[in-house]
């Protein structure tokens, strides 16, 4: 939370998820000693929503499936914040 934009991102995430059911799926992959997983709100990848909304950074080292680099897509204008409510990432 001490990083630039951290508190704003925390408030954004709380507003998005508070009192809503979320699902978590492990991908079966590990990054060093940590298991990698994806969290979903309904059918939407929460991490993807945060990246497209400008509240998080995409991590190319931890790509899940055929998911494009969302930051690159946002910069290339193939995604915009209007699509942040409906991002379906293949599982």
C-alpha positions in Angstrom: 0.0 0.0 0.0 3.0 2.3 0.2 3.6 2.3 -3.5 2.3 5.1 -5.7 -1.4 4.5 -6.3 -1.6 1.6 -3.8 -4.3 3.1 -1.6 -6.4 4.2 -4.6 -6.1 0.6 -6.0 -7.1 -0.9 -2.7 -10.2 1.3 -2.6 -11.0 0.4 -6.2 -10.6 -3.4 -5.4 -12.8 -3.1 -2.2 -15.5 -1.3 -4.1 -15.4 -4.0 -6.8 -15.4 -7.0 -4.5 -16.7 -6.2 -1.1 -19.4 -8.7 -0.1 -19.4 -10.4 -3.5 -18.5 -14.1 -4.1 -15.2 -14.7 -5.8 -13.7 -18.0 -7.2 -10.1 -18.9 -7.1 -8.4 -21.5 -9.5 -4.9 -22.7 -9.2 -3.2 -23.0 -12.6 -0.9 -25.9 -11.6 2.1 -23.6 -12.3 4.6 -22.2 -9.8 6.7 -19.1 -9.8 9.7 -20.0 -7.6 8.0 -21.3 -4.4 4.6 -19.7 -5.0 1.6 -21.3 -6.6 -0.1 -19.3 -9.4 -3.8 -18.9 -9.5 -6.6 -16.7 -11.0 -9.4 -15.0 -9.1 -12.8 -14.5 -10.7 -15.7 -12.3 -10.1 -18.5 -14.0 -11.9 -16.7 -15.0 -15.2 -14.3 -12.1 -15.1 -10.6 -12.4 -14.3 -10.2 -9.9 -11.4 -6.5 -9.3 -12.2 -7.4 -8.5 -15.8 -10.1 -6.1 -14.6 -7.5 -4.3 -12.4 -4.9 -4.0 -15.2 -7.4 -2.6 -17.7 -8.8 -0.2 -15.2 -5.2 1.1 -14.5 -5.1 -0.2 -10.9 -2.5 -2.9 -11.4 0.4 -3.9 -13.7 0.4 -7.0 -15.9 3.2 -9.5 -15.2 4.5 -11.2 -18.4 6.4 -13.7 -16.2 3.1 -15.1 -15.0 1.0 -15.4 -18.1 -2.0 -17.6 -17.7 -3.1 -19.6 -20.8 -3.5 -17.6 -24.0 -4.1 -14.3 -22.2 -2.5 -11.4 -24.1 -0.4 -8.8 -22.2 -3.2 -6.6 -21.2 -1.0 -3.5 -20.7 0.2 -3.8 -24.2 -3.4 -4.2 -25.5 -4.5 -1.1 -23.5 -1.6 1.0 -24.9 -2.5 -0.3 -28.4 -6.1 0.7 -27.8 -7.5 -2.8 -28.4 -8.9 -2.6 -24.9 -10.3 0.4 -23.1 -11.7 1.0 -19.7 -15.2 0.5 -21.0 -14.4 -3.2 -21.5 -13.1 -3.5 -17.9 -16.5 -4.9 -16.8 -16.4 -7.8 -19.2 -13.0 -9.5 -19.7 -13.3 -13.2 -20.1 -10.0 -15.0 -19.8 -9.9 -18.6 -21.0 -9.3 -21.2 -18.2 
